[in-house]
Amino acid sequence: LEAALPDVLNTDISELNFKNVVGKLGDIMYKYPFSLPPFYISIIRCLGVLEGLAIQVDPKARIIREAYPYVANRVLTDDSQEELREALRRLIFTTDGHIRWSRLESLLDEAKESTGFDVVLAVDKLVDYVISSEGEELLNDIADQIVIEADSLGHETLIYITEAAGALSIRDEQGAAKALRSLVELLQNNGDKQSEEQEEVQNTPSPATAGISKILNSVTETLPEPTAAMQRTWKLGLLLGTRGASSLAAASNNSNAAANTANTISKFMPLVRKLSQEPRVTKKANEVVARLGERLVSRGLRAAFGLPPPVFDMAESLPNGKM
């Protein structure tokens, strides 16, 4: 299989050509004594014909790419079939119980495009595995990742704020002239419009709004790029706020963003209570807090004495001497 399907094993799922995959599998089936049920062969033929018709309209059409969000949604949220649970375990867990974070992120990215996807159900399945007897390694992995990401986020955010303050400060005459010119343009555009232009103004942004947007764009260009930890945290927040394609479309019509955020947070509260009632989880949470405190003290002391930032090892000691 590895020799016959190198592109299948190494290519992104959205780029797979179903017809080519089936053709190469057919060569293997003729060479080795495979026995497939008739309905299986019929489904393969139907999918091949469908993709062939789609390619005639759009050469870039891929039936696997279109179906993958639905498949990812079912694998992440459907707990009714043992086959789906086993597929999820094989996809995101290694043989020794460690989680493949990049693959889990990819599944969430794909599943959010599926209608009706609820990220809370996906997280609930992950929580059930964490508190099960098989979830010890996963709990350790999550604790390690929280320590690393929280420490990186705090350190990089502090550096970012310092750099942003320096970038926004006016240090030369050219920067002062640019800021003054933007302010003058904003004030000039605030004049009253003629009555015959009122209909046009109703369909276009007001001069004040346009001027403020120009200043905000200028400020955004001045700010440094967000750090890697900040980008990862932002993406995690987006993934956890995912509610499926149809739900996102409905949410876009609702201007009350604060209510939507509060509603999303409230959906995760039962999961938080479930985790807090598990002794192993509370013990691991205390270890995470202790490790973060040690890192904070180490960074603070080295910064106070003008020493380089510390380099932390994944095998750092915990309060009880275990990872």
Solvent accessible surface area in square Angstrom, and as a share of the most:
residue,aa,sasa,rsa
1,L,133,0.66
2,E,134,0.60
3,A,100,0.78
4,A,35,0.27
5,L,14,0.07
6,P,66,0.42
7,D,60,0.31
8,V,34,0.20
9,L,108,0.54
10,N,129,0.66
11,T,53,0.31
12,D,88,0.45
13,I,54,0.28
14,S,23,0.15
15,E,96,0.43
16,L,15,0.08
17,N,32,0.16
18,F,27,0.11
19,K,132,0.56
20,N,79,0.40
21,V,21,0.12
22,V,41,0.23
23,G,41,0.40
24,K,67,0.28
25,L,48,0.24
26,G,19,0.18
27,D,99,0.51
28,I,21,0.11
29,M,57,0.25
30,Y,201,0.76
31,K,153,0.65
32,Y,115,0.44
33,P,137,0.86
34,F,110,0.46
35,S,108,0.70
36,L,55,0.27
37,P,56,0.36
38,P,109,0.69
39,F,135,0.56
40,Y,97,0.37
41,I,67,0.34
42,S,58,0.38
43,I,93,0.47
44,I,28,0.14
45,R,172,0.63
46,C,78,0.47
47,L,60,0.30
48,G,17,0.17
49,V,93,0.53
50,L,97,0.48
51,E,1,0.00
52,G,24,0.23
53,L,111,0.55
54,A,41,0.32
55,I,46,0.23
56,Q,149,0.66
57,V,132,0.76
58,D,64,0.33
59,P,97,0.61
60,K,153,0.65
61,A,16,0.12
62,R,45,0.16
63,I,37,0.19
64,I,36,0.18
65,R,76,0.28
66,E,124,0.56
67,A,45,0.35
68,Y,42,0.16
69,P,18,0.12
70,Y,123,0.47
71,V,70,0.40
72,A,1,0.00
73,N,18,0.09
74,R,73,0.27
75,V,8,0.05
76,L,5,0.03
77,T,26,0.15
78,D,28,0.15
79,D,78,0.40
80,S,89,0.57
81,Q,81,0.36
82,E,86,0.39
83,E,125,0.56
84,L,29,0.14
85,R,72,0.26
86,E,61,0.28
87,A,36,0.28
88,L,18,0.09
89,R,78,0.29
90,R,176,0.64
91,L,57,0.28
92,I,4,0.02
93,F,17,0.07
94,T,45,0.26
95,T,151,0.88
96,D,89,0.46
97,G,14,0.14
98,H,66,0.29
99,I,12,0.06
100,R,79,0.29
101,W,91,0.32
102,S,88,0.57
103,R,101,0.37
104,L,19,0.09
105,E,67,0.30
106,S,52,0.34
107,L,3,0.01
108,L,21,0.11
109,D,39,0.20
110,E,45,0.20
111,A,0,0.00
112,K,61,0.26
113,E,106,0.47
114,S,9,0.06
115,T,98,0.57
116,G,52,0.50
117,F,2,0.01
118,D,40,0.21
119,V,2,0.01
120,V,22,0.13
121,L,91,0.45
122,A,10,0.08
123,V,32,0.19
124,D,39,0.20
125,K,29,0.12
126,L,38,0.19
127,V,10,0.05
128,D,66,0.34
129,Y,39,0.15
130,V,7,0.04
131,I,48,0.24
132,S,40,0.26
133,S,113,0.73
134,E,115,0.51
135,G,0,0.00
136,E,77,0.35
137,E,69,0.31
138,L,0,0.00
139,L,11,0.06
140,N,29,0.15
141,D,21,0.11
142,I,38,0.19
143,A,4,0.03
144,D,17,0.09
145,Q,64,0.28
146,I,83,0.42
147,V,0,0.00
148,I,48,0.25
149,E,50,0.22
150,A,42,0.33
151,D,16,0.08
152,S,26,0.17
153,L,54,0.27
154,G,44,0.42
155,H,54,0.24
156,E,42,0.19
157,T,42,0.24
158,L,119,0.59
159,I,73,0.37
160,Y,33,0.12
161,I,103,0.52
162,T,92,0.53
163,E,93,0.42
164,A,12,0.09
165,A,61,0.47
166,G,20,0.19
167,A,40,0.31
168,L,86,0.43
169,S,55,0.36
170,I,105,0.53
171,R,190,0.69
172,D,83,0.43
173,E,153,0.69
174,Q,148,0.66
175,G,28,0.27
176,A,43,0.33
177,A,52,0.40
178,K,100,0.42
179,A,50,0.39
180,L,109,0.54
181,R,135,0.49
182,S,23,0.15
183,L,86,0.43
184,V,60,0.34
185,E,58,0.26
186,L,27,0.13
187,L,113,0.56
188,Q,132,0.59
189,N,69,0.35
190,N,76,0.39
191,G,46,0.44
192,D,146,0.76
193,K,109,0.46
194,Q,111,0.49
195,S,82,0.53
196,E,135,0.61
197,E,67,0.30
198,Q,103,0.46
199,E,138,0.62
200,E,117,0.52
201,V,49,0.28
202,Q,147,0.65
203,N,131,0.67
204,T,68,0.39
205,P,100,0.63
206,S,46,0.30
207,P,34,0.21
208,A,36,0.28
209,T,69,0.40
210,A,51,0.39
211,G,6,0.06
212,I,88,0.45
213,S,47,0.30
214,K,107,0.45
215,I,53,0.27
216,L,107,0.53
217,N,90,0.46
218,S,29,0.19
219,V,53,0.30
220,T,91,0.53
221,E,141,0.63
222,T,60,0.35
223,L,55,0.28
224,P,36,0.23
225,E,144,0.65
226,P,58,0.36
227,T,32,0.19
228,A,58,0.45
229,A,0,0.00
230,M,45,0.20
231,Q,93,0.41
232,R,112,0.41
233,T,58,0.34
234,W,177,0.62
235,K,79,0.34
236,L,97,0.48
237,G,44,0.42
238,L,99,0.49
239,L,11,0.05
240,L,63,0.31
241,G,27,0.26
242,T,6,0.04
243,R,47,0.17
244,G,0,0.00
245,A,39,0.30
246,S,57,0.37
247,S,38,0.25
248,L,78,0.39
249,A,60,0.46
250,A,65,0.50
251,A,21,0.16
252,S,90,0.58
253,N,135,0.69
254,N,74,0.38
255,S,115,0.74
256,N,80,0.41
257,A,70,0.55
258,A,78,0.61
259,A,44,0.34
260,N,33,0.17
261,T,76,0.44
262,A,61,0.47
263,N,66,0.34
264,T,25,0.14
265,I,99,0.50
266,S,59,0.38
267,K,76,0.32
268,F,34,0.14
269,M,81,0.36
270,P,66,0.42
271,L,13,0.07
272,V,79,0.45
273,R,128,0.47
274,K,65,0.28
275,L,48,0.24
276,S,63,0.40
277,Q,144,0.64
278,E,40,0.18
279,P,97,0.61
280,R,71,0.26
281,V,21,0.12
282,T,54,0.31
283,K,121,0.51
284,K,22,0.09
285,A,49,0.38
286,N,103,0.53
287,E,16,0.07
288,V,14,0.08
289,V,103,0.59
290,A,34,0.27
291,R,3,0.01
292,L,48,0.24
293,G,32,0.31
294,E,90,0.41
295,R,13,0.05
296,L,131,0.65
297,V,91,0.52
298,S,34,0.22
299,R,46,0.17
300,G,40,0.38
301,L,101,0.50
302,R,78,0.28
303,A,76,0.59
304,A,83,0.65
305,F,154,0.64
306,G,66,0.64
307,L,94,0.47
308,P,88,0.55
309,P,82,0.52
310,P,23,0.15
311,V,146,0.84
312,F,57,0.24
313,D,95,0.49
314,M,85,0.38
315,A,74,0.57
316,E,33,0.15
317,S,85,0.55
318,L,9,0.05
319,P,86,0.54
320,N,73,0.37
321,G,58,0.55
322,K,140,0.59
323,M,84,0.38
